[in-house]
């Protein structure tokens, strides 16, 4: 059985590039550890409703809007 390197070397350059990109995709999505912290990019997203709702009401509304 041929090694992975030998198989890749037999491919035309365009397909070698596709294999490289797919391998990079696998490393990025399957191998690297997931984030161990929460993202905060949502912070302030409901600021416009600050005067209309209490924080508890706003939590409930956010769940309704998300469909949970």
PDB file of N, CA, C, O and CB in Angstrom:
ATOM      1  N   UNK A   1       0.852  -1.185   0.000  1.00  0.00           N
ATOM      2  CA  UNK A   1       0.000   0.000   0.000  1.00  0.00           C
ATOM      3  C   UNK A   1       0.890   1.238   0.000  1.00  0.00           C
ATOM      4  O   UNK A   1       1.868   1.302   0.745  1.00  0.00           O
ATOM      5  CB  UNK A   1      -0.965   0.004   1.229  1.00  0.00           C
ATOM      6  N   UNK A   2       0.554   2.220  -0.833  1.00  0.00           N
ATOM      7  CA  UNK A   2       1.345   3.434  -0.945  1.00  0.00           C
ATOM      8  C   UNK A   2       1.061   4.370   0.232  1.00  0.00           C
ATOM      9  O   UNK A   2      -0.033   4.381   0.797  1.00  0.00           O
ATOM     10  CB  UNK A   2       1.054   4.142  -2.278  1.00  0.00           C
ATOM     11  N   UNK A   3       2.075   5.146   0.579  1.00  0.00           N
ATOM     12  CA  UNK A   3       1.885   6.128   1.647  1.00  0.00           C
ATOM     13  C   UNK A   3       1.067   7.305   1.115  1.00  0.00           C
ATOM     14  O   UNK A   3       0.903   7.472  -0.093  1.00  0.00           O
ATOM     15  CB  UNK A   3       3.256   6.618   2.203  1.00  0.00           C
ATOM     16  N   UNK A   4       0.575   8.090   2.016  1.00  0.00           N
ATOM     17  CA  UNK A   4      -0.213   9.251   1.629  1.00  0.00           C
ATOM     18  C   UNK A   4       0.616  10.209   0.774  1.00  0.00           C
ATOM     19  O   UNK A   4       0.120  10.737  -0.221  1.00  0.00           O
ATOM     20  CB  UNK A   4      -0.746   9.972   2.873  1.00  0.00           C
ATOM     21  N   UNK A   5       1.851  10.431   1.148  1.00  0.00           N
ATOM     22  CA  UNK A   5       2.728  11.320   0.366  1.00  0.00           C
ATOM     23  C   UNK A   5       2.904  10.824  -1.066  1.00  0.00           C
ATOM     24  O   UNK A   5       2.877  11.615  -2.009  1.00  0.00           O
ATOM     25  CB  UNK A   5       4.099  11.442   1.041  1.00  0.00           C
ATOM     26  N   UNK A   6       3.083   9.517  -1.226  1.00  0.00           N
ATOM     27  CA  UNK A   6       3.261   8.959  -2.568  1.00  0.00           C
ATOM     28  C   UNK A   6       2.006   9.149  -3.417  1.00  0.00           C
ATOM     29  O   UNK A   6       2.086   9.477  -4.600  1.00  0.00           O
ATOM     30  CB  UNK A   6       3.614   7.470  -2.482  1.00  0.00           C
ATOM     31  N   UNK A   7       0.862   8.941  -2.801  1.00  0.00           N
ATOM     32  CA  UNK A   7      -0.389   9.124  -3.527  1.00  0.00           C
ATOM     33  C   UNK A   7      -0.577  10.579  -3.945  1.00  0.00           C
ATOM     34  O   UNK A   7      -0.992  10.854  -5.070  1.00  0.00           O
ATOM     35  CB  UNK A   7      -1.569   8.666  -2.672  1.00  0.00           C
ATOM     36  N   UNK A   8      -0.276  11.498  -3.055  1.00  0.00           N
ATOM     37  CA  UNK A   8      -0.443  12.913  -3.363  1.00  0.00           C
ATOM     38  C   UNK A   8       0.499  13.348  -4.476  1.00  0.00           C
ATOM     39  O   UNK A   8       0.125  14.152  -5.330  1.00  0.00           O
ATOM     40  CB  UNK A   8      -0.207  13.760  -2.116  1.00  0.00           C
ATOM     41  N   UNK A   9       1.712  12.823  -4.472  1.00  0.00           N
ATOM     42  CA  UNK A   9       2.690  13.189  -5.506  1.00  0.00           C
ATOM     43  C   UNK A   9       2.242  12.738  -6.904  1.00  0.00           C
ATOM     44  O   UNK A   9       2.663  13.320  -7.904  1.00  0.00           O
ATOM     45  CB  UNK A   9       4.058  12.575  -5.177  1.00  0.00           C
ATOM     46  N   UNK A  10       1.406  11.724  -6.978  1.00  0.00           N
ATOM     47  CA  UNK A  10       0.910  11.236  -8.266  1.00  0.00           C
ATOM     48  C   UNK A  10      -0.207  12.118  -8.834  1.00  0.00           C
ATOM     49  O   UNK A  10      -0.547  12.015 -10.012  1.00  0.00           O
ATOM     50  CB  UNK A  10       0.410   9.807  -8.118  1.00  0.00           C
ATOM     51  N   UNK A  11      -0.764  12.968  -8.004  1.00  0.00           N
ATOM     52  CA  UNK A  11      -1.860  13.829  -8.453  1.00  0.00           C
ATOM     53  C   UNK A  11      -1.331  15.036  -9.219  1.00  0.00           C
ATOM     54  O   UNK A  11      -0.202  15.471  -8.993  1.00  0.00           O
ATOM     55  CB  UNK A  11      -2.700  14.294  -7.258  1.00  0.00           C
ATOM     56  N   UNK A  12      -2.142  15.576 -10.120  1.00  0.00           N
ATOM     57  CA  UNK A  12      -1.755  16.825 -10.787  1.00  0.00           C
ATOM     58  C   UNK A  12      -1.731  17.970  -9.758  1.00  0.00           C
ATOM     59  O   UNK A  12      -2.377  17.875  -8.715  1.00  0.00           O
ATOM     60  CB  UNK A  12      -2.744  17.156 -11.963  1.00  0.00           C
ATOM     61  N   UNK A  13      -0.992  19.043 -10.046  1.00  0.00           N
ATOM     62  CA  UNK A  13      -0.842  20.136  -9.075  1.00  0.00           C
ATOM     63  C   UNK A  13      -2.165  20.701  -8.539  1.00  0.00           C
ATOM     64  O   UNK A  13      -2.269  21.003  -7.351  1.00  0.00           O
ATOM     65  CB  UNK A  13      -0.065  21.248  -9.706  1.00  0.00           C
ATOM     66  N   UNK A  14      -3.166  20.843  -9.401  1.00  0.00           N
ATOM     67  CA  UNK A  14      -4.449  21.392  -8.945  1.00  0.00           C
ATOM     68  C   UNK A  14      -5.080  20.486  -7.883  1.00  0.00           C
ATOM     69  O   UNK A  14      -5.605  20.973  -6.882  1.00  0.00           O
ATOM     70  CB  UNK A  14      -5.417  21.569 -10.139  1.00  0.00           C
ATOM     71  N   UNK A  15      -5.028  19.182  -8.101  1.00  0.00           N
ATOM     72  CA  UNK A  15      -5.603  18.250  -7.128  1.00  0.00           C
ATOM     73  C   UNK A  15      -4.756  18.183  -5.861  1.00  0.00           C
ATOM     74  O   UNK A  15      -5.292  17.990  -4.770  1.00  0.00           O
ATOM     75  CB  UNK A  15      -5.736  16.852  -7.742  1.00  0.00           C
ATOM     76  N   UNK A  16      -3.446  18.339  -5.994  1.00  0.00           N
ATOM     77  CA  UNK A  16      -2.591  18.394  -4.807  1.00  0.00           C
ATOM     78  C   UNK A  16      -3.002  19.576  -3.931  1.00  0.00           C
ATOM     79  O   UNK A  16      -3.043  19.476  -2.704  1.00  0.00           O
ATOM     80  CB  UNK A  16      -1.094  18.506  -5.209  1.00  0.00           C
ATOM     81  N   UNK A  17      -3.303  20.693  -4.586  1.00  0.00           N
ATOM     82  CA  UNK A  17      -3.736  21.877  -3.844  1.00  0.00           C
ATOM     83  C   UNK A  17      -5.068  21.623  -3.134  1.00  0.00           C
ATOM     84  O   UNK A  17      -5.257  22.053  -1.996  1.00  0.00           O
ATOM     85  CB  UNK A  17      -3.860  23.084  -4.789  1.00  0.00           C
ATOM     86  N   UNK A  18      -5.983  20.930  -3.800  1.00  0.00           N
ATOM     87  CA  UNK A  18      -7.268  20.596  -3.175  1.00  0.00           C
ATOM     88  C   UNK A  18      -7.068  19.703  -1.950  1.00  0.00           C
ATOM     89  O   UNK A  18      -7.721  19.891  -0.923  1.00  0.00           O
ATOM     90  CB  UNK A  18      -8.193  19.899  -4.191  1.00  0.00           C
ATOM     91  N   UNK A  19      -6.165  18.734  -2.065  1.00  0.00           N
ATOM     92  CA  UNK A  19      -5.874  17.846  -0.942  1.00  0.00           C
ATOM     93  C   UNK A  19      -5.295  18.658   0.216  1.00  0.00           C
ATOM     94  O   UNK A  19      -5.667  18.451   1.371  1.00  0.00           O
ATOM     95  CB  UNK A  19      -4.891  16.720  -1.368  1.00  0.00           C
ATOM     96  N   UNK A  20      -4.390  19.577  -0.095  1.00  0.00           N
ATOM     97  CA  UNK A  20      -3.774  20.428   0.936  1.00  0.00           C
ATOM     98  C   UNK A  20      -4.842  21.266   1.642  1.00  0.00           C
ATOM     99  O   UNK A  20      -4.852  21.361   2.870  1.00  0.00           O
ATOM    100  CB  UNK A  20      -2.692  21.354   0.310  1.00  0.00           C
ATOM    101  N   UNK A  21      -5.749  21.876   0.855  1.00  0.00           N
ATOM    102  CA  UNK A  21      -6.807  22.699   1.442  1.00  0.00           C
ATOM    103  C   UNK A  21      -7.755  21.865   2.299  1.00  0.00           C
ATOM    104  O   UNK A  21      -8.179  22.306   3.368  1.00  0.00           O
ATOM    105  CB  UNK A  21      -7.593  23.413   0.342  1.00  0.00           C
ATOM    106  N   UNK A  22      -8.085  20.667   1.834  1.00  0.00           N
ATOM    107  CA  UNK A  22      -8.976  19.804   2.612  1.00  0.00           C
ATOM    108  C   UNK A  22      -8.302  19.363   3.907  1.00  0.00           C
ATOM    109  O   UNK A  22      -8.939  19.322   4.960  1.00  0.00           O
ATOM    110  CB  UNK A  22      -9.395  18.574   1.785  1.00  0.00           C
ATOM    111  N   UNK A  23      -7.027  19.037   3.830  1.00  0.00           N
ATOM    112  CA  UNK A  23      -6.290  18.643   5.030  1.00  0.00           C
ATOM    113  C   UNK A  23      -6.258  19.803   6.025  1.00  0.00           C
ATOM    114  O   UNK A  23      -6.408  19.597   7.229  1.00  0.00           O
ATOM    115  CB  UNK A  23      -4.848  18.196   4.669  1.00  0.00           C
ATOM    116  N   UNK A  24      -6.064  21.021   5.519  1.00  0.00           N
ATOM    117  CA  UNK A  24      -6.061  22.191   6.397  1.00  0.00           C
ATOM    118  C   UNK A  24      -7.435  22.387   7.029  1.00  0.00           C
ATOM    119  O   UNK A  24      -7.536  22.728   8.207  1.00  0.00           O
ATOM    120  CB  UNK A  24      -5.646  23.455   5.617  1.00  0.00           C
ATOM    121  N   UNK A  25      -8.477  22.177   6.261  1.00  0.00           N
ATOM    122  CA  UNK A  25      -9.839  22.272   6.788  1.00  0.00           C
ATOM    123  C   UNK A  25     -10.043  21.259   7.922  1.00  0.00           C
ATOM    124  O   UNK A  25     -10.603  21.597   8.965  1.00  0.00           O
ATOM    125  CB  UNK A  25     -10.876  22.036   5.659  1.00  0.00           C
ATOM    126  N   UNK A  26      -9.595  20.037   7.719  1.00  0.00           N
ATOM    127  CA  UNK A  26      -9.744  19.009   8.757  1.00  0.00           C
ATOM    128  C   UNK A  26      -8.996  19.393  10.027  1.00  0.00           C
ATOM    129  O   UNK A  26      -9.507  19.224  11.134  1.00  0.00           O
ATOM    130  CB  UNK A  26      -9.240  17.656   8.245  1.00  0.00           C
ATOM    131  N   UNK A  27      -7.790  19.908   9.860  1.00  0.00           N
ATOM    132  CA  UNK A  27      -7.010  20.330  11.028  1.00  0.00           C
ATOM    133  C   UNK A  27      -7.739  21.454  11.763  1.00  0.00           C
ATOM    134  O   UNK A  27      -7.855  21.436  12.988  1.00  0.00           O
ATOM    135  CB  UNK A  27      -5.588  20.791  10.605  1.00  0.00           C
ATOM    136  N   UNK A  28      -8.221  22.421  11.007  1.00  0.00           N
ATOM    137  CA  UNK A  28      -8.880  23.577  11.623  1.00  0.00           C
ATOM    138  C   UNK A  28     -10.177  23.224  12.326  1.00  0.00           C
ATOM    139  O   UNK A  28     -10.490  23.808  13.364  1.00  0.00           O
ATOM    140  CB  UNK A  28      -9.155  24.621  10.584  1.00  0.00           C
ATOM    141  N   UNK A  29     -10.938  22.284  11.788  1.00  0.00           N
ATOM    142  CA  UNK A  29     -12.259  21.990  12.341  1.00  0.00           C
ATOM    143  C   UNK A  29     -12.312  20.767  13.240  1.00  0.00           C
ATOM    144  O   UNK A  29     -13.165  20.689  14.125  1.00  0.00           O
ATOM    145  CB  UNK A  29     -13.222  21.810  11.236  1.00  0.00           C
ATOM    146  N   UNK A  30     -11.427  19.823  13.032  1.00  0.00           N
ATOM    147  CA  UNK A  30     -11.533  18.561  13.776  1.00  0.00           C
ATOM    148  C   UNK A  30     -10.416  18.330  14.792  1.00  0.00           C
ATOM    149  O   UNK A  30     -10.620  17.644  15.794  1.00  0.00           O
ATOM    150  CB  UNK A  30     -11.551  17.424  12.813  1.00  0.00           C
ATOM    151  N   UNK A  31      -9.249  18.894  14.539  1.00  0.00           N
ATOM    152  CA  UNK A  31      -8.092  18.554  15.360  1.00  0.00           C
ATOM    153  C   UNK A  31      -7.816  19.603  16.429  1.00  0.00           C
ATOM    154  O   UNK A  31      -7.565  19.268  17.587  1.00  0.00           O
ATOM    155  CB  UNK A  31      -6.870  18.382  14.487  1.00  0.00           C
ATOM    156  N   UNK A  32      -7.862  20.866  16.038  1.00  0.00           N
ATOM    157  CA  UNK A  32      -7.536  21.933  16.989  1.00  0.00           C
ATOM    158  C   UNK A  32      -8.577  21.972  18.092  1.00  0.00           C
ATOM    159  O   UNK A  32      -9.766  21.774  17.842  1.00  0.00           O
ATOM    160  CB  UNK A  32      -7.451  23.305  16.278  1.00  0.00           C
ATOM    161  N   UNK A  33      -8.126  22.228  19.312  1.00  0.00           N
ATOM    162  CA  UNK A  33      -9.077  22.259  20.435  1.00  0.00           C
ATOM    163  C   UNK A  33     -10.090  23.391  20.273  1.00  0.00           C
ATOM    164  O   UNK A  33      -9.785  24.453  19.731  1.00  0.00           O
ATOM    165  CB  UNK A  33      -8.326  22.417  21.768  1.00  0.00           C
ATOM    166  N   UNK A  34     -11.273  23.138  20.749  1.00  0.00           N
ATOM    167  CA  UNK A  34     -12.328  24.140  20.710  1.00  0.00           C
ATOM    168  C   UNK A  34     -12.014  25.241  21.716  1.00  0.00           C
ATOM    169  O   UNK A  34     -11.190  25.071  22.614  1.00  0.00           O
ATOM    170  CB  UNK A  34     -13.708  23.504  21.004  1.00  0.00           C
ATOM    171  N   UNK A  35     -12.692  26.373  21.541  1.00  0.00           N
ATOM    172  CA  UNK A  35     -12.523  27.472  22.490  1.00  0.00           C
ATOM    173  C   UNK A  35     -12.961  27.023  23.865  1.00  0.00           C
ATOM    174  O   UNK A  35     -13.919  26.263  24.011  1.00  0.00           O
ATOM    175  CB  UNK A  35     -13.321  28.717  22.049  1.00  0.00           C
ATOM    176  N   UNK A  36     -12.253  27.496  24.870  1.00  0.00           N
ATOM    177  CA  UNK A  36     -12.604  27.150  26.240  1.00  0.00           C
ATOM    178  C   UNK A  36     -13.177  28.354  26.968  1.00  0.00           C
ATOM    179  O   UNK A  36     -13.259  28.365  28.196  1.00  0.00           O
ATOM    180  CB  UNK A  36     -11.384  26.610  26.987  1.00  0.00           C
ATOM    181  N   UNK A  37     -13.572  29.369  26.204  1.00  0.00           N
ATOM    182  CA  UNK A  37     -14.146  30.552  26.806  1.00  0.00           C
ATOM    183  C   UNK A  37     -15.349  30.994  25.976  1.00  0.00           C
ATOM    184  O   UNK A  37     -15.482  30.627  24.808  1.00  0.00           O
ATOM    185  CB  UNK A  37     -13.094  31.686  26.916  1.00  0.00           C
ATOM    186  N   UNK A  38     -16.194  31.762  26.577  1.00  0.00           N
ATOM    187  CA  UNK A  38     -17.388  32.225  25.893  1.00  0.00           C
ATOM    188  C   UNK A  38     -17.067  33.395  24.980  1.00  0.00           C
ATOM    189  O   UNK A  38     -16.255  34.257  25.317  1.00  0.00           O
ATOM    190  CB  UNK A  38     -18.459  32.620  26.899  1.00  0.00           C
ATOM    191  N   UNK A  39     -17.698  33.417  23.842  1.00  0.00           N
ATOM    192  CA  UNK A  39     -17.574  34.568  22.959  1.00  0.00           C
ATOM    193  C   UNK A  39     -18.424  35.689  23.536  1.00  0.00           C
ATOM    194  O   UNK A  39     -19.482  35.433  24.110  1.00  0.00           O
ATOM    195  CB  UNK A  39     -18.008  34.220  21.496  1.00  0.00           C
ATOM    196  N   UNK A  40     -17.982  36.900  23.392  1.00  0.00           N
ATOM    197  CA  UNK A  40     -18.722  38.038  23.923  1.00  0.00           C
ATOM    198  C   UNK A  40     -19.139  38.993  22.812  1.00  0.00           C
ATOM    199  O   UNK A  40     -19.403  40.165  23.079  1.00  0.00           O
ATOM    200  CB  UNK A  40     -17.886  38.777  24.960  1.00  0.00           C
ATOM    201  N   UNK A  41     -19.202  38.516  21.574  1.00  0.00           N
ATOM    202  CA  UNK A  41     -19.533  39.406  20.466  1.00  0.00           C
ATOM    203  C   UNK A  41     -21.002  39.823  20.463  1.00  0.00           C
ATOM    204  O   UNK A  41     -21.392  40.692  19.683  1.00  0.00           O
ATOM    205  CB  UNK A  41     -19.194  38.738  19.156  1.00  0.00           C
ATOM    206  N   UNK A  42     -21.801  39.232  21.300  1.00  0.00           N
ATOM    207  CA  UNK A  42     -23.212  39.563  21.388  1.00  0.00           C
ATOM    208  C   UNK A  42     -23.461  40.696  22.382  1.00  0.00           C
ATOM    209  O   UNK A  42     -24.557  41.257  22.413  1.00  0.00           O
ATOM    210  CB  UNK A  42     -24.012  38.334  21.783  1.00  0.00           C
ATOM    211  N   UNK A  43     -22.464  41.040  23.193  1.00  0.00           N
ATOM    212  CA  UNK A  43     -22.632  42.021  24.269  1.00  0.00           C
ATOM    213  C   UNK A  43     -23.171  43.336  23.711  1.00  0.00           C
ATOM    214  O   UNK A  43     -22.669  43.852  22.712  1.00  0.00           O
ATOM    215  CB  UNK A  43     -21.294  42.259  25.003  1.00  0.00           C
ATOM    216  N   UNK A  44     -24.189  43.863  24.361  1.00  0.00           N
ATOM    217  CA  UNK A  44     -24.781  45.126  23.942  1.00  0.00           C
ATOM    218  C   UNK A  44     -25.809  44.989  22.837  1.00  0.00           C
ATOM    219  O   UNK A  44     -26.362  45.988  22.379  1.00  0.00           O
ATOM    220  CB  UNK A  44     -23.715  46.047  23.497  1.00  0.00           C
ATOM    221  N   UNK A  45     -26.069  43.784  22.410  1.00  0.00           N
ATOM    222  CA  UNK A  45     -26.985  43.572  21.303  1.00  0.00           C
ATOM    223  C   UNK A  45     -28.429  43.944  21.603  1.00  0.00           C
ATOM    224  O   UNK A  45     -29.212  44.174  20.681  1.00  0.00           O
ATOM    225  CB  UNK A  45     -26.928  42.156  20.889  1.00  0.00           C
ATOM    226  N   UNK A  46     -28.788  44.006  22.862  1.00  0.00           N
ATOM    227  CA  UNK A  46     -30.168  44.342  23.237  1.00  0.00           C
ATOM    228  C   UNK A  46     -30.236  45.677  23.971  1.00  0.00           C
ATOM    229  O   UNK A  46     -31.210  45.958  24.669  1.00  0.00           O
ATOM    230  CB  UNK A  46     -30.767  43.235  24.114  1.00  0.00           C
ATOM    231  N   UNK A  47     -29.222  46.482  23.817  1.00  0.00           N
ATOM    232  CA  UNK A  47     -29.116  47.759  24.527  1.00  0.00           C
ATOM    233  C   UNK A  47     -30.322  48.657  24.272  1.00  0.00           C
ATOM    234  O   UNK A  47     -30.741  49.395  25.164  1.00  0.00           O
ATOM    235  CB  UNK A  47     -27.843  48.481  24.116  1.00  0.00           C
ATOM    236  N   UNK A  48     -30.881  48.605  23.073  1.00  0.00           N
ATOM    237  CA  UNK A  48     -31.993  49.489  22.727  1.00  0.00           C
ATOM    238  C   UNK A  48     -33.244  49.212  23.558  1.00  0.00           C
ATOM    239  O   UNK A  48     -34.137  50.056  23.627  1.00  0.00           O
ATOM    240  CB  UNK A  48     -32.320  49.350  21.257  1.00  0.00           C
ATOM    241  N   UNK A  49     -33.317  48.043  24.186  1.00  0.00           N
ATOM    242  CA  UNK A  49     -34.490  47.677  24.976  1.00  0.00           C
ATOM    243  C   UNK A  49     -34.276  47.879  26.473  1.00  0.00           C
ATOM    244  O   UNK A  49     -35.117  47.481  27.278  1.00  0.00           O
ATOM    245  CB  UNK A  49     -34.860  46.238  24.708  1.00  0.00           C
ATOM    246  N   UNK A  50     -33.167  48.487  26.846  1.00  0.00           N
ATOM    247  CA  UNK A  50     -32.795  48.640  28.249  1.00  0.00           C
ATOM    248  C   UNK A  50     -33.883  49.354  29.052  1.00  0.00           C
ATOM    249  O   UNK A  50     -34.178  48.944  30.174  1.00  0.00           O
ATOM    250  CB  UNK A  50     -31.483  49.405  28.360  1.00  0.00           C
ATOM    251  N   UNK A  51     -34.478  50.397  28.511  1.00  0.00           N
ATOM    252  CA  UNK A  51     -35.489  51.162  29.241  1.00  0.00           C
ATOM    253  C   UNK A  51     -36.857  50.512  29.254  1.00  0.00           C
ATOM    254  O   UNK A  51     -37.688  50.869  30.089  1.00  0.00           O
ATOM    255  CB  UNK A  51     -35.605  52.521  28.656  1.00  0.00           C
ATOM    256  N   UNK A  52     -37.120  49.578  28.368  1.00  0.00           N
ATOM    257  CA  UNK A  52     -38.445  48.975  28.254  1.00  0.00           C
ATOM    258  C   UNK A  52     -38.627  47.741  29.128  1.00  0.00           C
ATOM    259  O   UNK A  52     -39.742  47.454  29.564  1.00  0.00           O
ATOM    260  CB  UNK A  52     -38.709  48.612  26.829  1.00  0.00           C
ATOM    261  N   UNK A  53     -37.551  47.010  29.389  1.00  0.00           N
ATOM    262  CA  UNK A  53     -37.672  45.723  30.078  1.00  0.00           C
ATOM    263  C   UNK A  53     -36.674  45.638  31.237  1.00  0.00           C
ATOM    264  O   UNK A  53     -35.616  46.267  31.216  1.00  0.00           O
ATOM    265  CB  UNK A  53     -37.445  44.556  29.089  1.00  0.00           C
ATOM    266  N   UNK A  54     -37.042  44.840  32.252  1.00  0.00           N
ATOM    267  CA  UNK A  54     -36.060  44.488  33.286  1.00  0.00           C
ATOM    268  C   UNK A  54     -35.148  43.423  32.696  1.00  0.00           C
ATOM    269  O   UNK A  54     -35.431  42.876  31.630  1.00  0.00           O
ATOM    270  CB  UNK A  54     -36.759  43.977  34.615  1.00  0.00           C
ATOM    271  N   UNK A  55     -34.068  43.135  33.379  1.00  0.00           N
ATOM    272  CA  UNK A  55     -33.144  42.135  32.842  1.00  0.00           C
ATOM    273  C   UNK A  55     -33.803  40.766  32.716  1.00  0.00           C
ATOM    274  O   UNK A  55     -33.529  40.038  31.762  1.00  0.00           O
ATOM    275  CB  UNK A  55     -31.908  42.034  33.726  1.00  0.00           C
ATOM    276  N   UNK A  56     -34.663  40.406  33.659  1.00  0.00           N
ATOM    277  CA  UNK A  56     -35.355  39.119  33.583  1.00  0.00           C
ATOM    278  C   UNK A  56     -36.323  39.086  32.400  1.00  0.00           C
ATOM    279  O   UNK A  56     -36.374  38.102  31.662  1.00  0.00           O
ATOM    280  CB  UNK A  56     -36.110  38.841  34.891  1.00  0.00           C
ATOM    281  N   UNK A  57     -37.083  40.158  32.226  1.00  0.00           N
ATOM    282  CA  UNK A  57     -37.999  40.225  31.083  1.00  0.00           C
ATOM    283  C   UNK A  57     -37.229  40.177  29.770  1.00  0.00           C
ATOM    284  O   UNK A  57     -37.668  39.547  28.808  1.00  0.00           O
ATOM    285  CB  UNK A  57     -38.851  41.502  31.149  1.00  0.00           C
ATOM    286  N   UNK A  58     -36.088  40.841  29.737  1.00  0.00           N
ATOM    287  CA  UNK A  58     -35.272  40.856  28.534  1.00  0.00           C
ATOM    288  C   UNK A  58     -34.725  39.464  28.212  1.00  0.00           C
ATOM    289  O   UNK A  58     -34.642  39.079  27.046  1.00  0.00           O
ATOM    290  CB  UNK A  58     -34.126  41.848  28.691  1.00  0.00           C
ATOM    291  N   UNK A  59     -34.353  38.711  29.251  1.00  0.00           N
ATOM    292  CA  UNK A  59     -33.905  37.330  29.032  1.00  0.00           C
ATOM    293  C   UNK A  59     -35.030  36.501  28.415  1.00  0.00           C
ATOM    294  O   UNK A  59     -34.806  35.735  27.477  1.00  0.00           O
ATOM    295  CB  UNK A  59     -33.434  36.689  30.363  1.00  0.00           C
ATOM    296  N   UNK A  60     -36.225  36.659  28.944  1.00  0.00           N
ATOM    297  CA  UNK A  60     -37.367  35.900  28.423  1.00  0.00           C
ATOM    298  C   UNK A  60     -37.679  36.300  26.988  1.00  0.00           C
ATOM    299  O   UNK A  60     -37.941  35.445  26.143  1.00  0.00           O
ATOM    300  CB  UNK A  60     -38.604  36.112  29.307  1.00  0.00           C
ATOM    301  N   UNK A  61     -37.650  37.614  26.712  1.00  0.00           N
ATOM    302  CA  UNK A  61     -37.899  38.084  25.348  1.00  0.00           C
ATOM    303  C   UNK A  61     -36.839  37.555  24.388  1.00  0.00           C
ATOM    304  O   UNK A  61     -37.164  37.141  23.276  1.00  0.00           O
ATOM    305  CB  UNK A  61     -37.930  39.620  25.305  1.00  0.00           C
ATOM    306  N   UNK A  62     -35.589  37.566  24.803  1.00  0.00           N
ATOM    307  CA  UNK A  62     -34.510  37.068  23.946  1.00  0.00           C
ATOM    308  C   UNK A  62     -34.746  35.613  23.599  1.00  0.00           C
ATOM    309  O   UNK A  62     -34.520  35.206  22.459  1.00  0.00           O
ATOM    310  CB  UNK A  62     -33.143  37.236  24.630  1.00  0.00           C
ATOM    311  N   UNK A  63     -35.197  34.820  24.560  1.00  0.00           N
ATOM    312  CA  UNK A  63     -35.505  33.408  24.279  1.00  0.00           C
ATOM    313  C   UNK A  63     -36.668  33.290  23.291  1.00  0.00           C
ATOM    314  O   UNK A  63     -36.654  32.434  22.406  1.00  0.00           O
ATOM    315  CB  UNK A  63     -35.845  32.657  25.589  1.00  0.00           C
ATOM    316  N   UNK A  64     -37.663  34.145  23.445  1.00  0.00           N
ATOM    317  CA  UNK A  64     -38.777  34.125  22.499  1.00  0.00           C
ATOM    318  C   UNK A  64     -38.293  34.464  21.090  1.00  0.00           C
ATOM    319  O   UNK A  64     -38.639  33.781  20.126  1.00  0.00           O
ATOM    320  CB  UNK A  64     -39.875  35.113  22.937  1.00  0.00           C
ATOM    321  N   UNK A  65     -37.500  35.511  20.980  1.00  0.00           N
ATOM    322  CA  UNK A  65     -37.013  35.969  19.679  1.00  0.00           C
ATOM    323  C   UNK A  65     -36.140  34.931  19.014  1.00  0.00           C
ATOM    324  O   UNK A  65     -36.171  34.787  17.792  1.00  0.00           O
ATOM    325  CB  UNK A  65     -36.245  37.264  19.827  1.00  0.00           C
ATOM    326  N   UNK A  66     -35.353  34.196  19.804  1.00  0.00           N
ATOM    327  CA  UNK A  66     -34.488  33.154  19.247  1.00  0.00           C
ATOM    328  C   UNK A  66     -35.280  31.918  18.866  1.00  0.00           C
ATOM    329  O   UNK A  66     -34.837  31.116  18.044  1.00  0.00           O
ATOM    330  CB  UNK A  66     -33.398  32.781  20.241  1.00  0.00           C
ATOM    331  N   UNK A  67     -36.456  31.766  19.465  1.00  0.00           N
ATOM    332  CA  UNK A  67     -37.291  30.601  19.161  1.00  0.00           C
ATOM    333  C   UNK A  67     -37.050  29.431  20.099  1.00  0.00           C
ATOM    334  O   UNK A  67     -37.441  28.306  19.787  1.00  0.00           O
ATOM    335  CB  UNK A  67     -37.050  30.158  17.748  1.00  0.00           C
ATOM    336  N   UNK A  68     -36.416  29.668  21.242  1.00  0.00           N
ATOM    337  CA  UNK A  68     -36.153  28.598  22.212  1.00  0.00           C
ATOM    338  C   UNK A  68     -37.322  28.414  23.154  1.00  0.00           C
ATOM    339  O   UNK A  68     -37.275  27.557  24.036  1.00  0.00           O
ATOM    340  CB  UNK A  68     -34.889  28.896  23.011  1.00  0.00           C
TER     341      UNK A  68
END
